[in-house]
């Protein structure tokens, strides 16, 4: 249930780093 949220959070974090 929280796995998708973690994946989205990881992608958003990577995009925010750029």
mmCIF entry with sequence, helices, sheets and N, C-alpha, C, O atoms, coordinates in Angstrom:
data_MODEL
# 
_entry.id   MODEL 
# 
_entity.id                         1 
_entity.type                       polymer 
_entity.pdbx_number_of_molecules   1 
# 
_entity_poly.entity_id                      1 
_entity_poly.type                           'polypeptide(L)' 
_entity_poly.nstd_linkage                   no 
_entity_poly.nstd_monomer                   no 
_entity_poly.pdbx_seq_one_letter_code       
;(UNK)(UNK)(UNK)(UNK)(UNK)(UNK)(UNK)(UNK)(UNK)(UNK)(UNK)(UNK)(UNK)(UNK)(UNK)(UNK)
(UNK)(UNK)
;
_entity_poly.pdbx_seq_one_letter_code_can   XXXXXXXXXXXXXXXXXX 
_entity_poly.pdbx_strand_id                 A 
# 
loop_
_entity_poly_seq.entity_id 
_entity_poly_seq.num 
_entity_poly_seq.mon_id 
_entity_poly_seq.hetero 
1 1  UNK n 
1 2  UNK n 
1 3  UNK n 
1 4  UNK n 
1 5  UNK n 
1 6  UNK n 
1 7  UNK n 
1 8  UNK n 
1 9  UNK n 
1 10 UNK n 
1 11 UNK n 
1 12 UNK n 
1 13 UNK n 
1 14 UNK n 
1 15 UNK n 
1 16 UNK n 
1 17 UNK n 
1 18 UNK n 
# 
_struct_asym.id          A 
_struct_asym.entity_id   1 
# 
_struct_conf.conf_type_id            HELX_P 
_struct_conf.id                      HELX_P1 
_struct_conf.pdbx_PDB_helix_id       AA1 
_struct_conf.beg_label_comp_id       UNK 
_struct_conf.beg_label_asym_id       A 
_struct_conf.beg_label_seq_id        3 
_struct_conf.pdbx_beg_PDB_ins_code   ? 
_struct_conf.end_label_comp_id       UNK 
_struct_conf.end_label_asym_id       A 
_struct_conf.end_label_seq_id        17 
_struct_conf.pdbx_end_PDB_ins_code   ? 
_struct_conf.beg_auth_comp_id        UNK 
_struct_conf.beg_auth_asym_id        A 
_struct_conf.beg_auth_seq_id         3 
_struct_conf.end_auth_comp_id        UNK 
_struct_conf.end_auth_asym_id        A 
_struct_conf.end_auth_seq_id         17 
_struct_conf.pdbx_PDB_helix_class    1 
_struct_conf.details                 ? 
_struct_conf.pdbx_PDB_helix_length   15 
# 
_struct_conf_type.id          HELX_P 
_struct_conf_type.criteria    ? 
_struct_conf_type.reference   ? 
# 
loop_
_atom_site.group_PDB 
_atom_site.id 
_atom_site.type_symbol 
_atom_site.label_atom_id 
_atom_site.label_alt_id 
_atom_site.label_comp_id 
_atom_site.label_asym_id 
_atom_site.label_entity_id 
_atom_site.label_seq_id 
_atom_site.pdbx_PDB_ins_code 
_atom_site.Cartn_x 
_atom_site.Cartn_y 
_atom_site.Cartn_z 
_atom_site.occupancy 
_atom_site.B_iso_or_equiv 
_atom_site.pdbx_formal_charge 
_atom_site.auth_seq_id 
_atom_site.auth_comp_id 
_atom_site.auth_asym_id 
_atom_site.auth_atom_id 
_atom_site.pdbx_PDB_model_num 
ATOM 1  N N  . UNK A 1 1  ? 0.847  -1.199 0.000   1.00 0.00 ? 1  UNK A N  1 
ATOM 2  C CA . UNK A 1 1  ? 0.000  0.000  0.000   1.00 0.00 ? 1  UNK A CA 1 
ATOM 3  C C  . UNK A 1 1  ? 0.887  1.256  0.000   1.00 0.00 ? 1  UNK A C  1 
ATOM 4  O O  . UNK A 1 1  ? 0.579  2.252  -0.653  1.00 0.00 ? 1  UNK A O  1 
ATOM 5  N N  . UNK A 1 2  ? 1.966  1.180  0.730   1.00 0.00 ? 2  UNK A N  1 
ATOM 6  C CA . UNK A 1 2  ? 2.857  2.357  0.799   1.00 0.00 ? 2  UNK A CA 1 
ATOM 7  C C  . UNK A 1 2  ? 4.031  2.208  -0.168  1.00 0.00 ? 2  UNK A C  1 
ATOM 8  O O  . UNK A 1 2  ? 4.935  3.042  -0.203  1.00 0.00 ? 2  UNK A O  1 
ATOM 9  N N  . UNK A 1 3  ? 3.997  1.140  -0.941  1.00 0.00 ? 3  UNK A N  1 
ATOM 10 C CA . UNK A 1 3  ? 5.125  0.913  -1.874  1.00 0.00 ? 3  UNK A CA 1 
ATOM 11 C C  . UNK A 1 3  ? 5.015  1.921  -3.029  1.00 0.00 ? 3  UNK A C  1 
ATOM 12 O O  . UNK A 1 3  ? 6.019  2.498  -3.446  1.00 0.00 ? 3  UNK A O  1 
ATOM 13 N N  . UNK A 1 4  ? 3.832  2.124  -3.529  1.00 0.00 ? 4  UNK A N  1 
ATOM 14 C CA . UNK A 1 4  ? 3.668  3.064  -4.659  1.00 0.00 ? 4  UNK A CA 1 
ATOM 15 C C  . UNK A 1 4  ? 4.023  4.479  -4.198  1.00 0.00 ? 4  UNK A C  1 
ATOM 16 O O  . UNK A 1 4  ? 4.623  5.258  -4.939  1.00 0.00 ? 4  UNK A O  1 
ATOM 17 N N  . UNK A 1 5  ? 3.647  4.785  -2.986  1.00 0.00 ? 5  UNK A N  1 
ATOM 18 C CA . UNK A 1 5  ? 3.937  6.148  -2.470  1.00 0.00 ? 5  UNK A CA 1 
ATOM 19 C C  . UNK A 1 5  ? 5.454  6.345  -2.388  1.00 0.00 ? 5  UNK A C  1 
ATOM 20 O O  . UNK A 1 5  ? 5.966  7.422  -2.693  1.00 0.00 ? 5  UNK A O  1 
ATOM 21 N N  . UNK A 1 6  ? 6.147  5.316  -1.984  1.00 0.00 ? 6  UNK A N  1 
ATOM 22 C CA . UNK A 1 6  ? 7.616  5.425  -1.859  1.00 0.00 ? 6  UNK A CA 1 
ATOM 23 C C  . UNK A 1 6  ? 8.219  5.640  -3.252  1.00 0.00 ? 6  UNK A C  1 
ATOM 24 O O  . UNK A 1 6  ? 9.120  6.460  -3.432  1.00 0.00 ? 6  UNK A O  1 
ATOM 25 N N  . UNK A 1 7  ? 7.704  4.888  -4.233  1.00 0.00 ? 7  UNK A N  1 
ATOM 26 C CA . UNK A 1 7  ? 8.242  5.037  -5.600  1.00 0.00 ? 7  UNK A CA 1 
ATOM 27 C C  . UNK A 1 7  ? 7.990  6.449  -6.115  1.00 0.00 ? 7  UNK A C  1 
ATOM 28 O O  . UNK A 1 7  ? 8.873  7.068  -6.708  1.00 0.00 ? 7  UNK A O  1 
ATOM 29 N N  . UNK A 1 8  ? 6.803  6.945  -5.889  1.00 0.00 ? 8  UNK A N  1 
ATOM 30 C CA . UNK A 1 8  ? 6.468  8.306  -6.362  1.00 0.00 ? 8  UNK A CA 1 
ATOM 31 C C  . UNK A 1 8  ? 7.333  9.325  -5.618  1.00 0.00 ? 8  UNK A C  1 
ATOM 32 O O  . UNK A 1 8  ? 7.838  10.282 -6.205  1.00 0.00 ? 8  UNK A O  1 
ATOM 33 N N  . UNK A 1 9  ? 7.489  9.098  -4.329  1.00 0.00 ? 9  UNK A N  1 
ATOM 34 C CA . UNK A 1 9  ? 8.298  10.036 -3.513  1.00 0.00 ? 9  UNK A CA 1 
ATOM 35 C C  . UNK A 1 9  ? 9.734  10.035 -4.039  1.00 0.00 ? 9  UNK A C  1 
ATOM 36 O O  . UNK A 1 9  ? 10.382 11.080 -4.097  1.00 0.00 ? 9  UNK A O  1 
ATOM 37 N N  . UNK A 1 10 ? 10.219 8.865  -4.419  1.00 0.00 ? 10 UNK A N  1 
ATOM 38 C CA . UNK A 1 10 ? 11.621 8.751  -4.904  1.00 0.00 ? 10 UNK A CA 1 
ATOM 39 C C  . UNK A 1 10 ? 11.736 9.511  -6.223  1.00 0.00 ? 10 UNK A C  1 
ATOM 40 O O  . UNK A 1 10 ? 12.710 10.234 -6.431  1.00 0.00 ? 10 UNK A O  1 
ATOM 41 N N  . UNK A 1 11 ? 10.785 9.363  -7.090  1.00 0.00 ? 11 UNK A N  1 
ATOM 42 C CA . UNK A 1 11 ? 10.843 10.043 -8.403  1.00 0.00 ? 11 UNK A CA 1 
ATOM 43 C C  . UNK A 1 11 ? 10.755 11.556 -8.194  1.00 0.00 ? 11 UNK A C  1 
ATOM 44 O O  . UNK A 1 11 ? 11.480 12.323 -8.828  1.00 0.00 ? 11 UNK A O  1 
ATOM 45 N N  . UNK A 1 12 ? 9.870  11.968 -7.311  1.00 0.00 ? 12 UNK A N  1 
ATOM 46 C CA . UNK A 1 12 ? 9.708  13.414 -7.060  1.00 0.00 ? 12 UNK A CA 1 
ATOM 47 C C  . UNK A 1 12 ? 11.001 13.957 -6.454  1.00 0.00 ? 12 UNK A C  1 
ATOM 48 O O  . UNK A 1 12 ? 11.431 15.064 -6.777  1.00 0.00 ? 12 UNK A O  1 
ATOM 49 N N  . UNK A 1 13 ? 11.604 13.181 -5.590  1.00 0.00 ? 13 UNK A N  1 
ATOM 50 C CA . UNK A 1 13 ? 12.850 13.627 -4.941  1.00 0.00 ? 13 UNK A CA 1 
ATOM 51 C C  . UNK A 1 13 ? 13.951 13.796 -6.003  1.00 0.00 ? 13 UNK A C  1 
ATOM 52 O O  . UNK A 1 13 ? 14.720 14.756 -5.977  1.00 0.00 ? 13 UNK A O  1 
ATOM 53 N N  . UNK A 1 14 ? 13.998 12.853 -6.917  1.00 0.00 ? 14 UNK A N  1 
ATOM 54 C CA . UNK A 1 14 ? 15.027 12.942 -7.968  1.00 0.00 ? 14 UNK A CA 1 
ATOM 55 C C  . UNK A 1 14 ? 14.768 14.168 -8.847  1.00 0.00 ? 14 UNK A C  1 
ATOM 56 O O  . UNK A 1 14 ? 15.705 14.848 -9.265  1.00 0.00 ? 14 UNK A O  1 
ATOM 57 N N  . UNK A 1 15 ? 13.537 14.435 -9.115  1.00 0.00 ? 15 UNK A N  1 
ATOM 58 C CA . UNK A 1 15 ? 13.178 15.577 -10.008 1.00 0.00 ? 15 UNK A CA 1 
ATOM 59 C C  . UNK A 1 15 ? 13.471 16.874 -9.238  1.00 0.00 ? 15 UNK A C  1 
ATOM 60 O O  . UNK A 1 15 ? 13.916 17.861 -9.823  1.00 0.00 ? 15 UNK A O  1 
ATOM 61 N N  . UNK A 1 16 ? 13.228 16.861 -7.977  1.00 0.00 ? 16 UNK A N  1 
ATOM 62 C CA . UNK A 1 16 ? 13.460 18.072 -7.178  1.00 0.00 ? 16 UNK A CA 1 
ATOM 63 C C  . UNK A 1 16 ? 14.971 18.326 -7.078  1.00 0.00 ? 16 UNK A C  1 
ATOM 64 O O  . UNK A 1 16 ? 15.401 19.475 -6.988  1.00 0.00 ? 16 UNK A O  1 
ATOM 65 N N  . UNK A 1 17 ? 15.758 17.275 -7.093  1.00 0.00 ? 17 UNK A N  1 
ATOM 66 C CA . UNK A 1 17 ? 17.227 17.428 -6.972  1.00 0.00 ? 17 UNK A CA 1 
ATOM 67 C C  . UNK A 1 17 ? 17.736 18.136 -8.229  1.00 0.00 ? 17 UNK A C  1 
ATOM 68 O O  . UNK A 1 17 ? 18.697 18.903 -8.163  1.00 0.00 ? 17 UNK A O  1 
ATOM 69 N N  . UNK A 1 18 ? 17.105 17.883 -9.359  1.00 0.00 ? 18 UNK A N  1 
ATOM 70 C CA . UNK A 1 18 ? 17.559 18.502 -10.610 1.00 0.00 ? 18 UNK A CA 1 
ATOM 71 C C  . UNK A 1 18 ? 17.132 19.949 -10.564 1.00 0.00 ? 18 UNK A C  1 
ATOM 72 O O  . UNK A 1 18 ? 17.393 20.700 -11.504 1.00 0.00 ? 18 UNK A O  1 
# 
